[in-house]
Amino acid sequence: MADHRKLIVENDGPVTIITINRPDVRNALDNETAAALTAALRAFDAAQDQAVAILTGAGGNFCAGADLKELAAGREYLPWAGDPNGPCHDLLSKPVIAAVAGYACAGGLGVALRCDLRVAEEGSTFAVLSRRWGVPMSDGTTVRLPRLIGAGRALDMLLTARKVSGAEAVAMGLADRLVPNEQA
């Protein structure tokens, strides 16, 4: 039976598992899902019985960033890092681990960078693909990425929109661990 919620939050003992559940659009975040993610992260942080969160995506992709169809429809878009209600804004008191499968690109990369650790599957891809269409990054990527991997590597990703494999992501410090596909 299919689950039609855009965001699924489950607890497994002291672990909160947050799953972006829009596999038909590679888990791109529309405004509703972004707001739900913000609320889920805040609820996790406030829950005294929860110690760590795992953020992942359904259907083989982590997150393809903002839902471009929603943006093209002229709906208001709130910057995720700059807006106090954006999912990349808050500093949490407990760790969040990104379990990255498939694509973590554009704003999805920003969401992964918002996490404390990133576990990447061998088939994962990290990229700032939004640059190919001239879409600016409003999720903190331009600040977090160079802090994590250095200015030169960050500029390479930001200016060229080059795709980085899971293995390369680990080698450059973008991801912390590499695991087989379907094991993140």
Backbone as ProteinMPNN parsed JSONL, in Angstrom:
{"seq_chain_A": "MADHRKLIVENDGPVTIITINRPDVRNALDNETAAALTAALRAFDAAQDQAVAILTGAGGNFCAGADLKELAAGREYLPWAGDPNGPCHDLLSKPVIAAVAGYACAGGLGVALRCDLRVAEEGSTFAVLSRRWGVPMSDGTTVRLPRLIGAGRALDMLLTARKVSGAEAVAMGLADRLVPNEQA", "coords_chain_A": {"N_chain_A": [[0.839, -1.183, 0.0], [0.637, 2.157, -0.88], [2.142, 5.066, 0.563], [0.873, 8.213, 0.958], [1.664, 10.566, 2.128], [3.657, 13.5, 2.117], [5.882, 13.77, 3.665], [7.355, 11.594, 5.882], [7.511, 10.663, 9.218], [9.073, 8.73, 11.553], [9.675, 6.895, 14.564], [12.279, 4.989, 15.911], [13.043, 3.584, 18.567], [15.411, 5.608, 20.147], [15.871, 6.953, 17.805], [14.962, 9.151, 15.273], [13.427, 8.904, 12.212], [13.273, 10.588, 9.292], [11.622, 10.884, 6.351], [11.639, 12.112, 3.155], [8.995, 12.048, 1.029], [8.359, 12.037, -1.87], [8.747, 10.55, -4.299], [8.144, 10.553, -7.04], [9.013, 12.977, -8.029], [11.69, 12.972, -7.571], [11.95, 13.527, -4.885], [11.816, 16.289, -4.614], [11.38, 19.421, -2.986], [8.399, 20.94, -2.358], [6.673, 23.901, -1.233], [4.952, 23.085, 0.843], [6.058, 20.614, 1.676], [8.627, 21.431, 2.428], [7.979, 23.066, 4.616], [6.867, 21.129, 6.281], [9.128, 19.567, 6.721], [10.745, 21.362, 8.151], [9.147, 21.61, 10.473], [9.241, 18.948, 11.369], [11.975, 18.597, 11.953], [12.251, 20.446, 14.016], [10.488, 19.349, 15.911], [11.776, 16.915, 16.425], [14.148, 17.908, 17.604], [13.122, 18.98, 19.937], [12.135, 16.767, 21.254], [12.617, 14.904, 24.041], [13.163, 12.206, 24.297], [14.428, 11.427, 22.007], [17.471, 10.907, 20.264], [19.015, 11.086, 17.919], [18.627, 11.958, 14.479], [17.722, 10.63, 11.321], [17.811, 11.618, 8.07], [16.274, 11.08, 5.046], [15.398, 10.022, 1.681], [12.575, 8.831, -0.171], [12.227, 6.083, -2.478], [14.719, 5.868, -3.83], [16.123, 8.281, -4.225], [17.676, 11.08, -2.642], [17.122, 14.03, -2.42], [16.007, 16.318, -4.795], [16.101, 19.03, -4.609], [14.477, 22.234, -4.769], [11.051, 22.239, -5.769], [10.684, 22.7, -8.981], [8.523, 22.981, -10.689], [6.575, 24.051, -9.06], [7.753, 26.511, -8.519], [7.801, 27.558, -11.12], [5.136, 27.914, -11.51], [4.642, 30.255, -10.315], [4.326, 30.487, -7.598], [4.946, 31.746, -4.31], [8.192, 31.564, -3.017], [10.108, 30.642, -0.296], [13.299, 31.389, 0.952], [15.323, 28.747, 2.018], [17.433, 28.729, 3.931], [17.678, 31.391, 4.673], [15.179, 32.169, 5.563], [13.395, 32.206, 8.597], [11.653, 30.076, 8.898], [12.558, 28.131, 7.237], [13.824, 24.878, 6.2], [16.591, 24.656, 6.418], [17.489, 26.467, 8.217], [17.48, 26.476, 11.145], [19.675, 25.844, 13.929], [20.316, 22.845, 15.367], [20.201, 20.987, 18.475], [20.889, 18.368, 18.544], [22.317, 15.595, 16.706], [21.884, 15.233, 13.139], [21.69, 12.94, 10.574], [22.336, 12.567, 7.192], [21.099, 10.262, 4.97], [22.098, 9.381, 2.046], [20.935, 8.545, -1.039], [20.914, 8.053, -4.566], [20.134, 11.128, -6.112], [21.368, 14.095, -4.607], [20.931, 17.054, -5.041], [21.229, 20.507, -6.098], [19.047, 22.378, -4.156], [18.659, 20.126, -2.645], [21.203, 19.215, -2.129], [21.9, 21.279, -0.447], [20.188, 20.694, 1.704], [21.286, 18.256, 2.511], [23.803, 19.179, 3.283], [23.047, 20.66, 5.464], [22.782, 18.794, 7.375], [24.538, 16.989, 9.99], [26.225, 14.828, 9.509], [26.955, 12.859, 6.577], [25.967, 10.014, 4.942], [26.749, 8.241, 2.174], [25.482, 6.453, -0.583], [27.014, 4.172, -2.914], [26.077, 4.68, -5.507], [25.243, 7.288, -5.403], [24.763, 10.81, -6.173], [26.081, 13.996, -5.973], [25.455, 17.407, -6.476], [25.366, 20.779, -7.804], [23.172, 21.379, -9.538], [21.33, 23.321, -10.153], [22.629, 25.559, -11.038], [22.93, 25.228, -13.735], [20.681, 26.249, -14.842], [20.68, 28.805, -14.017], [19.609, 29.286, -11.526], [19.632, 30.645, -8.329], [21.314, 29.735, -5.244], [19.701, 29.318, -2.215], [19.869, 28.148, 0.188], [21.927, 27.958, 1.962], [24.078, 26.609, 0.909], [26.221, 27.9, -0.439], [27.721, 28.862, 1.631], [28.083, 26.729, 3.474], [29.214, 24.617, 1.914], [31.937, 25.397, 0.999], [33.109, 25.585, 3.535], [33.139, 22.984, 4.325], [34.45, 21.425, 2.286], [36.472, 22.999, 1.271], [37.48, 25.986, -0.483], [38.307, 25.865, -3.228], [37.404, 23.334, -4.257], [34.703, 23.651, -3.723], [34.056, 25.891, -5.329], [34.491, 24.717, -7.816], [32.346, 22.885, -7.916], [30.169, 24.667, -7.59], [30.386, 26.518, -9.707], [30.556, 25.026, -12.064], [28.583, 23.096, -12.043], [29.152, 20.45, -11.899], [28.789, 16.929, -11.552], [29.234, 14.945, -8.672], [30.366, 11.875, -7.637], [29.389, 9.338, -5.215], [31.705, 8.077, -4.147], [33.712, 9.962, -4.774], [32.709, 12.076, -3.315], [33.124, 11.214, -0.687], [35.927, 11.085, -0.723], [36.602, 13.79, -0.986], [35.591, 14.859, 1.321], [32.975, 15.63, 1.432], [31.028, 13.748, 1.905], [30.731, 11.44, 4.641], [30.823, 8.702, 4.917], [30.878, 5.829, 2.786], [28.649, 3.582, 1.439], [27.285, 0.411, 0.283], [24.876, 0.404, -2.441], [21.472, 0.937, -1.572], [21.903, 0.699, 1.149], [22.2, 2.908, 2.752]], "CA_chain_A": [[0.0, 0.0, 0.0], [1.44, 3.373, -1.007], [1.963, 6.114, 1.562], [0.707, 9.441, 0.176], [2.16, 11.737, 2.838], [4.864, 14.045, 1.485], [6.969, 13.603, 4.618], [7.036, 10.537, 6.842], [8.351, 10.715, 10.412], [8.921, 7.518, 12.359], [10.645, 6.737, 15.639], [12.786, 3.647, 16.167], [13.749, 3.83, 19.814], [15.842, 7.004, 20.243], [16.202, 7.437, 16.461], [13.879, 9.683, 14.459], [13.688, 8.737, 10.78], [12.472, 11.535, 8.518], [11.724, 10.494, 4.948], [10.962, 12.932, 2.157], [8.231, 11.03, 0.319], [7.844, 12.51, -3.153], [9.661, 9.885, -5.238], [7.807, 10.864, -8.431], [9.763, 14.186, -8.412], [13.0, 12.783, -6.93], [11.846, 14.12, -3.549], [11.917, 17.75, -4.637], [10.58, 20.021, -1.92], [7.494, 22.057, -2.587], [6.578, 24.681, 0.004], [4.304, 22.282, 1.889], [7.009, 19.621, 2.178], [9.682, 22.168, 3.125], [7.428, 23.464, 5.922], [6.737, 19.905, 7.081], [10.485, 19.18, 7.122], [11.124, 22.279, 9.234], [8.397, 21.209, 11.672], [9.735, 17.645, 11.828], [13.279, 18.801, 12.573], [12.033, 21.132, 15.298], [9.875, 18.386, 16.838], [12.862, 16.014, 16.815], [15.051, 18.614, 18.513], [12.423, 19.196, 21.209], [11.763, 15.478, 21.862], [13.644, 14.493, 24.991], [13.463, 10.782, 24.161], [15.078, 11.199, 20.713], [18.883, 11.262, 20.355], [19.588, 11.329, 16.603], [17.67, 11.851, 13.37], [18.209, 10.247, 10.004], [17.021, 12.253, 7.02], [16.447, 10.315, 3.826], [14.362, 10.2, 0.672], [11.93, 7.602, -0.631], [12.284, 5.731, -3.889], [16.032, 5.848, -4.453], [16.775, 9.591, -4.312], [17.635, 11.864, -1.409], [16.308, 15.223, -2.661], [16.405, 17.045, -5.999], [16.026, 20.468, -4.37], [13.154, 22.866, -4.817], [10.135, 21.775, -6.816], [10.74, 23.742, -10.008], [7.177, 23.196, -11.241], [5.904, 24.98, -8.152], [8.343, 27.825, -8.756], [7.371, 28.016, -12.441], [3.723, 28.279, -11.415], [4.562, 31.591, -9.744], [4.066, 30.478, -6.159], [5.996, 32.371, -3.508], [9.212, 30.632, -2.551], [10.858, 31.186, 0.829], [14.659, 30.836, 1.014], [15.362, 27.749, 3.091], [18.379, 29.096, 4.994], [17.473, 32.769, 5.082], [13.878, 32.35, 6.188], [13.357, 31.521, 9.889], [10.859, 28.86, 8.818], [13.14, 27.239, 6.239], [14.381, 23.657, 6.786], [18.043, 24.75, 6.59], [17.767, 27.641, 9.042], [17.724, 26.242, 12.568], [20.758, 25.044, 14.475], [19.705, 21.892, 16.289], [21.06, 20.583, 19.582], [21.177, 16.943, 18.393], [22.797, 15.326, 15.351], [21.049, 14.752, 12.039], [22.501, 12.234, 9.594], [21.721, 12.423, 5.872], [21.306, 8.975, 4.31], [21.969, 9.855, 0.669], [20.856, 7.637, -2.183], [20.544, 8.784, -5.773], [20.502, 12.536, -6.229], [21.323, 15.164, -3.605], [21.383, 18.124, -5.929], [20.653, 21.838, -5.928], [18.631, 22.549, -2.772], [18.825, 18.846, -1.957], [22.557, 19.24, -1.607], [21.826, 22.177, 0.696], [19.559, 19.966, 2.803], [22.29, 17.293, 2.99], [24.84, 19.942, 3.976], [22.454, 21.114, 6.711], [22.949, 17.68, 8.312], [25.843, 16.927, 10.644], [26.984, 13.784, 8.814], [26.333, 12.372, 5.352], [26.306, 8.658, 4.523], [26.425, 8.21, 0.751], [25.522, 5.176, -1.282], [27.951, 4.163, -4.039], [25.442, 5.247, -6.692], [24.714, 8.631, -5.144], [25.315, 11.925, -6.937], [25.971, 15.305, -5.336], [25.7, 18.43, -7.498], [24.66, 22.057, -7.753], [22.615, 21.403, -10.893], [20.535, 24.539, -10.346], [23.468, 26.524, -11.753], [22.746, 25.033, -15.18], [19.52, 27.051, -15.247], [20.827, 30.136, -13.439], [18.825, 29.4, -10.294], [20.553, 30.884, -7.208], [21.21, 28.865, -4.073], [19.202, 30.087, -1.074], [19.731, 27.177, 1.266], [23.146, 27.925, 2.753], [25.118, 25.838, 0.236], [27.396, 28.709, -0.778], [28.49, 29.054, 2.859], [28.418, 25.44, 4.082], [30.038, 23.773, 1.05], [33.371, 25.689, 1.122], [33.572, 25.288, 4.896], [33.272, 21.535, 4.436], [35.383, 20.805, 1.335], [37.458, 23.966, 0.808], [36.988, 26.943, -1.469], [38.559, 25.434, -4.603], [36.464, 22.26, -4.623], [33.347, 24.217, -3.703], [33.887, 26.688, -6.537], [34.36, 23.782, -8.927], [30.964, 22.389, -7.934], [29.216, 25.765, -7.716], [30.482, 27.208, -10.994], [30.442, 24.132, -13.222], [27.459, 22.169, -11.865], [29.689, 19.104, -12.105], [28.269, 15.883, -10.677], [30.24, 14.288, -7.842], [29.906, 10.546, -7.231], [29.486, 9.048, -3.794], [33.099, 7.81, -3.798], [34.439, 11.229, -4.795], [32.2, 12.88, -2.196], [33.839, 10.778, 0.508], [37.333, 11.459, -0.878], [36.775, 15.234, -0.792], [35.053, 15.26, 2.617], [31.576, 16.03, 1.306], [30.305, 12.674, 2.606], [31.557, 10.87, 5.696], [30.939, 7.26, 4.713], [30.368, 5.273, 1.555], [28.06, 2.267, 1.675], [26.695, -0.14, -0.941], [23.544, 0.876, -2.779], [20.344, 0.492, -0.735], [22.352, 0.462, 2.523], [22.368, 4.153, 3.514]], "C_chain_A": [[0.882, 1.244, 0.0], [1.115, 4.361, 0.112], [1.942, 7.44, 0.808], [1.113, 10.705, 0.918], [3.459, 12.202, 2.174], [6.094, 13.911, 2.376], [6.516, 12.585, 5.654], [8.025, 10.639, 8.001], [8.03, 9.495, 11.256], [9.986, 7.51, 13.442], [10.99, 5.268, 15.782], [13.659, 3.762, 17.408], [14.128, 5.297, 19.874], [16.189, 7.648, 18.89], [14.935, 7.913, 15.748], [14.276, 9.528, 13.001], [12.716, 9.628, 10.025], [12.7, 11.224, 7.045], [10.934, 11.462, 4.081], [10.303, 11.951, 1.197], [7.542, 11.595, -0.929], [8.69, 11.887, -4.275], [9.385, 10.199, -6.708], [8.509, 12.118, -8.937], [11.143, 14.181, -7.74], [13.079, 13.502, -5.583], [12.138, 15.612, -3.52], [10.963, 18.32, -3.594], [9.699, 21.135, -2.466], [7.377, 22.793, -1.251], [5.976, 23.876, 1.152], [5.28, 21.282, 2.51], [8.154, 20.294, 2.926], [9.211, 22.594, 4.51], [7.294, 22.255, 6.841], [8.106, 19.428, 7.564], [10.977, 20.073, 8.258], [10.447, 21.866, 10.535], [8.916, 19.891, 12.235], [11.095, 17.776, 12.51], [13.143, 19.488, 13.93], [11.418, 20.185, 16.336], [10.913, 17.378, 17.323], [13.75, 16.679, 17.857], [14.425, 18.799, 19.895], [12.104, 17.895, 21.948], [12.879, 14.972, 22.756], [14.038, 13.035, 24.845], [14.142, 10.432, 22.83], [16.513, 11.723, 20.761], [19.507, 11.65, 19.018], [18.486, 11.199, 15.562], [18.404, 11.407, 12.119], [17.259, 10.858, 9.0], [17.315, 11.54, 5.715], [15.327, 10.625, 2.849], [13.82, 8.863, 0.227], [12.243, 7.349, -2.106], [13.618, 5.879, -4.567], [16.709, 7.177, -4.689], [16.642, 10.313, -2.985], [16.716, 13.066, -1.593], [16.876, 15.98, -3.855], [16.276, 18.555, -5.829], [14.61, 20.982, -4.392], [12.336, 22.293, -5.964], [10.012, 22.876, -7.868], [9.382, 23.995, -10.654], [6.384, 24.156, -10.362], [6.442, 26.392, -8.358], [7.873, 28.407, -10.087], [5.916, 28.459, -12.433], [3.534, 29.642, -10.749], [4.257, 31.629, -8.262], [5.242, 31.109, -5.422], [6.928, 31.295, -2.968], [10.002, 31.298, -1.439], [12.248, 30.57, 0.853], [14.795, 29.915, 2.229], [16.305, 28.109, 4.223], [18.074, 30.485, 5.535], [16.166, 33.016, 5.793], [13.848, 31.59, 7.514], [12.527, 30.237, 9.88], [11.353, 27.901, 7.744], [13.802, 26.031, 6.884], [15.89, 23.694, 6.987], [18.446, 25.873, 7.533], [18.228, 27.304, 10.45], [19.013, 25.478, 12.838], [20.134, 24.141, 15.525], [20.702, 21.471, 17.354], [21.454, 19.111, 19.516], [21.554, 16.66, 16.943], [21.711, 14.818, 14.397], [21.992, 14.156, 11.001], [21.72, 12.145, 8.291], [22.093, 11.055, 5.326], [21.024, 9.215, 2.831], [22.029, 8.708, -0.328], [20.51, 8.485, -3.393], [21.023, 10.215, -5.726], [20.333, 13.327, -4.934], [21.839, 16.374, -4.368], [20.606, 19.406, -5.677], [20.292, 22.014, -4.45], [18.71, 21.268, -1.967], [20.227, 18.685, -1.4], [22.592, 20.142, -0.375], [21.212, 21.505, 1.914], [20.544, 18.95, 3.376], [23.392, 18.006, 3.77], [24.351, 20.466, 5.32], [22.61, 20.045, 7.799], [24.373, 17.662, 8.863], [26.777, 15.922, 9.982], [26.211, 13.366, 7.574], [26.867, 10.982, 5.046], [25.822, 8.533, 3.087], [26.471, 6.786, 0.219], [26.467, 5.29, -2.476], [27.365, 4.839, -5.279], [24.907, 6.648, -6.503], [25.442, 9.675, -5.987], [25.031, 13.218, -6.19], [26.265, 16.348, -6.411], [24.9, 19.688, -7.213], [24.06, 22.274, -9.149], [21.788, 22.646, -11.182], [21.322, 25.605, -11.104], [23.292, 26.403, -13.262], [21.599, 25.877, -15.72], [19.565, 28.446, -14.641], [20.022, 30.355, -12.179], [19.794, 29.592, -9.126], [20.311, 29.9, -6.067], [20.772, 29.718, -2.88], [19.079, 29.213, 0.165], [20.978, 27.06, 2.138], [24.298, 27.185, 2.088], [26.374, 26.659, -0.021], [28.254, 29.035, 0.441], [28.971, 27.71, 3.396], [29.38, 24.611, 3.231], [31.528, 24.122, 1.142], [33.925, 25.426, 2.516], [33.88, 23.805, 5.041], [34.375, 20.981, 3.544], [36.464, 21.753, 0.818], [36.918, 24.803, -0.341], [37.164, 26.46, -2.903], [37.583, 24.366, -5.066], [35.033, 22.79, -4.667], [33.095, 25.054, -4.95], [33.74, 25.81, -7.77], [32.921, 23.278, -9.035], [29.965, 23.504, -8.22], [29.223, 26.397, -9.104], [30.243, 26.311, -12.198], [29.219, 23.233, -13.195], [27.882, 20.732, -12.133], [29.096, 18.129, -11.095], [29.428, 15.192, -9.961], [29.657, 12.96, -7.365], [30.024, 10.375, -5.724], [30.92, 8.826, -3.351], [33.913, 9.102, -3.783], [33.995, 12.124, -3.648], [32.904, 12.503, -0.897], [35.293, 11.234, 0.435], [37.559, 12.947, -0.612], [36.213, 15.737, 0.535], [33.618, 15.746, 2.58], [30.66, 15.016, 1.986], [31.274, 12.035, 3.592], [31.779, 9.376, 5.558], [30.338, 6.887, 3.38], [29.865, 3.872, 1.85], [27.515, 1.727, 0.357], [25.297, 0.456, -1.193], [22.493, 0.192, -1.92], [20.734, 0.188, 0.699], [22.498, 1.749, 3.337], [21.407, 4.184, 4.688]], "O_chain_A": [[1.792, 1.351, 0.823], [-0.031, 4.475, 0.547], [2.892, 7.758, 0.094], [0.929, 11.806, 0.4], [4.259, 11.383, 1.723], [7.223, 13.936, 1.887], [5.434, 12.702, 6.228], [9.236, 10.695, 7.787], [6.881, 9.255, 11.625], [11.074, 8.057, 13.256], [10.11, 4.408, 15.775], [14.862, 4.006, 17.314], [13.272, 6.159, 19.675], [16.734, 8.751, 18.843], [13.96, 7.171, 15.634], [15.351, 9.975, 12.6], [11.499, 9.454, 10.102], [13.826, 11.292, 6.551], [9.724, 11.616, 4.242], [10.984, 11.109, 0.611], [6.315, 11.623, -1.025], [9.273, 12.598, -5.093], [10.292, 10.121, -7.536], [8.6, 12.319, -10.148], [11.686, 15.228, -7.389], [14.129, 14.015, -5.195], [12.643, 16.137, -2.527], [9.885, 17.777, -3.351], [10.192, 22.143, -2.971], [7.931, 22.344, -0.247], [6.43, 23.971, 2.292], [5.321, 21.125, 3.73], [8.606, 19.783, 3.951], [9.966, 22.492, 5.478], [7.573, 22.344, 8.037], [8.234, 18.94, 8.686], [11.564, 19.582, 9.223], [11.095, 21.783, 11.578], [9.018, 19.736, 13.452], [11.339, 17.136, 13.532], [13.847, 19.142, 14.879], [11.792, 20.222, 17.508], [10.929, 17.023, 18.502], [14.069, 16.073, 18.88], [15.128, 18.776, 20.905], [11.831, 17.922, 23.148], [13.966, 14.648, 22.278], [15.144, 12.659, 25.232], [14.403, 9.259, 22.562], [16.758, 12.833, 21.232], [20.432, 12.461, 18.984], [17.537, 10.433, 15.733], [19.56, 11.768, 11.894], [16.049, 10.645, 9.065], [18.474, 11.409, 5.321], [14.419, 11.398, 3.154], [14.538, 7.863, 0.246], [12.49, 8.279, -2.874], [13.66, 6.007, -5.791], [17.777, 7.215, -5.3], [15.635, 10.183, -2.289], [15.643, 13.121, -0.991], [18.076, 16.249, -3.919], [16.335, 19.289, -6.816], [13.663, 20.262, -4.075], [12.879, 21.912, -7.001], [9.314, 23.868, -7.657], [9.116, 25.104, -11.118], [5.615, 24.976, -10.863], [5.677, 27.357, -8.371], [7.582, 29.6, -10.18], [5.507, 29.281, -13.253], [2.411, 30.13, -10.631], [3.96, 32.693, -7.72], [6.388, 31.014, -5.861], [6.481, 30.24, -2.517], [10.513, 32.404, -1.62], [12.375, 29.347, 0.781], [14.416, 30.286, 3.34], [16.002, 27.818, 5.38], [18.201, 30.723, 6.736], [16.049, 33.977, 6.554], [14.245, 30.425, 7.55], [12.685, 29.397, 10.766], [10.647, 26.96, 7.38], [14.296, 26.136, 8.007], [16.425, 22.826, 7.677], [19.63, 26.196, 7.637], [19.262, 27.798, 10.899], [19.394, 24.585, 12.081], [19.498, 24.619, 16.464], [21.912, 21.585, 17.157], [22.256, 18.646, 20.326], [21.155, 17.402, 16.045], [20.785, 14.101, 14.775], [22.97, 14.787, 10.599], [20.573, 11.7, 8.281], [23.275, 10.724, 5.228], [19.869, 9.249, 2.406], [23.033, 8.004, -0.441], [19.876, 9.531, -3.255], [22.163, 10.493, -5.352], [19.305, 13.243, -4.262], [23.032, 16.678, -4.343], [19.503, 19.402, -5.131], [21.144, 21.82, -3.583], [18.816, 21.309, -0.741], [20.422, 18.095, -0.338], [23.233, 19.812, 0.622], [21.667, 21.722, 3.037], [20.631, 18.795, 4.594], [23.861, 17.504, 4.791], [25.157, 20.693, 6.223], [22.576, 20.351, 8.991], [25.289, 18.241, 8.279], [27.985, 16.147, 9.906], [24.988, 13.492, 7.512], [28.075, 10.79, 4.906], [24.634, 8.697, 2.808], [27.38, 6.017, 0.531], [26.693, 6.387, -2.988], [28.09, 5.501, -6.022], [24.184, 7.151, -7.363], [26.564, 9.463, -6.447], [23.892, 13.501, -5.82], [27.218, 16.195, -7.175], [23.904, 19.671, -6.49], [24.402, 23.232, -9.843], [21.57, 22.986, -12.345], [20.725, 26.467, -11.747], [23.486, 27.378, -13.988], [21.551, 26.183, -16.911], [18.592, 29.194, -14.739], [19.774, 31.499, -11.797], [20.696, 28.774, -8.948], [19.235, 29.313, -5.951], [21.406, 30.728, -2.574], [18.294, 29.495, 1.07], [21.069, 26.153, 2.965], [25.394, 27.136, 2.646], [27.484, 26.159, 0.163], [29.405, 29.444, 0.289], [30.144, 27.568, 3.739], [30.275, 23.964, 3.775], [32.334, 23.214, 1.348], [35.097, 25.077, 2.657], [34.775, 23.419, 5.793], [35.163, 20.148, 3.992], [37.293, 21.347, 0.004], [36.02, 24.384, -1.071], [36.257, 26.627, -3.719], [37.0, 24.478, -6.144], [34.25, 22.42, -5.543], [32.035, 24.942, -5.565], [32.955, 26.119, -8.667], [32.35, 23.25, -10.125], [29.027, 23.32, -8.995], [28.169, 26.771, -9.617], [29.779, 26.778, -13.239], [28.852, 22.663, -14.222], [27.071, 19.9, -12.541], [28.923, 18.466, -9.924], [30.46, 14.895, -10.562], [28.584, 12.927, -6.763], [30.676, 11.168, -5.044], [31.326, 9.323, -2.301], [34.719, 9.315, -2.877], [34.807, 12.847, -3.071], [33.243, 13.375, -0.097], [35.836, 11.719, 1.428], [38.598, 13.325, -0.07], [36.343, 16.921, 0.846], [33.098, 16.223, 3.588], [29.641, 15.383, 2.571], [32.489, 12.084, 3.401], [32.787, 8.841, 6.019], [29.409, 7.535, 2.897], [30.578, 3.065, 2.445], [27.304, 2.49, -0.584], [24.637, 0.941, -0.274], [22.616, -0.986, -1.586], [19.998, -0.501, 1.406], [22.884, 1.689, 4.504], [21.394, 5.151, 5.45]]}, "name": "protein", "num_of_chains": 1, "seq": "MADHRKLIVENDGPVTIITINRPDVRNALDNETAAALTAALRAFDAAQDQAVAILTGAGGNFCAGADLKELAAGREYLPWAGDPNGPCHDLLSKPVIAAVAGYACAGGLGVALRCDLRVAEEGSTFAVLSRRWGVPMSDGTTVRLPRLIGAGRALDMLLTARKVSGAEAVAMGLADRLVPNEQA"}
